[in-house]
Amino acid sequence: RLVNQSFIYSQVNSPVYAAYFAQTDSNQSYNSLNASLTRHVTNGLYLSAYYTWSKSMDNVSNGDGANSLANQTNPADNASEWGPSDYDVRHHITVTGVYEVPHVHSQNAFVKASANGWQINGILSAHTAFPWTPVTWNLATDPYVPGANQVGPTRPLKYNGGAGNSCSNSALETGSNFSKGGAAYFDITPVSGNKYKPGIGRNSFRSACYFNTDMSFAKEFTLDSFEHHSQLRLQLNAYNIFNILQLAPIVNDHNDNIITNSTFGMSPSGNAGRVLELTARFQF
């Protein structure tokens, strides 16, 4: 972690405004279970499924920069920063499928050309939400050492309960998990001196879940002439084919995790909708 030493030492007689030191006292732990299943169902249909259960924990996930994304909310007590990694995903599933239309045998060239060479592919991906940390500027105070610079924003003193935990698009679009406003769910009463102690863990809340389906539809034409074998492949790729809104996760370097902001608990943006791509490939 890259730590501004003015956060943890007295600055009364310091000759510099800030001094950032790389400290190698942070840890990370990752555990996972992976499972896969592949099946040739029947008549050209292939299905595969992949599931990962994982848990990633650390003291800081982006600790190599002097910015809000890397700054810890309680750097004087590194142990109190232990929590889920910014990129922790507990459940992730991917299902893929390939369907090739069975070959049609016919003496009619038109029937063979129109009925054969069709293929449909699909990839379904879903995973649970990334974590984030509610913070406030009301408690921008040093937890231990008199004379040190103030740390902010910091985690609240207490979580009062009552907030929703939905990872649905509607909840993250409207902020309905915190319908009364962020300040109603947390204790952010200002304190003085060294009385500050965070009352919630780092990355203790979750943002939007993810669900996406990509598909492709392909047609191949075989051309045999003058002792040459050629092939033409036309393919339509449909990304996010059902046009489901994919919300960006709440991160620790944005206004949406500041408890007193009106956008608290809302996703900062949405990813691209349906995208269609047409390709052609001629092989000879």
Protein Blocks (a to p, Z undefined) as FASTA:
>chain_A
ZZdfklmgcfklpcbfbdcdddfkbccddddddddddddfbghiacdddddddddddfbf
blmbccfklpcfblmlmmlmgccdfklcfbdcdddddddddddddfblklmmmmgopacd
dddddddddddddddfklgccfklghiacddddddfbdebhiacbfbfklmmnopmmmno
jklmpccbdcehjlbccfbdehibccdddddddddddddddddeehiacddddddddehk
lopacdddddfkbfklgfkbmkgoiafbdcddddddddddddZZ
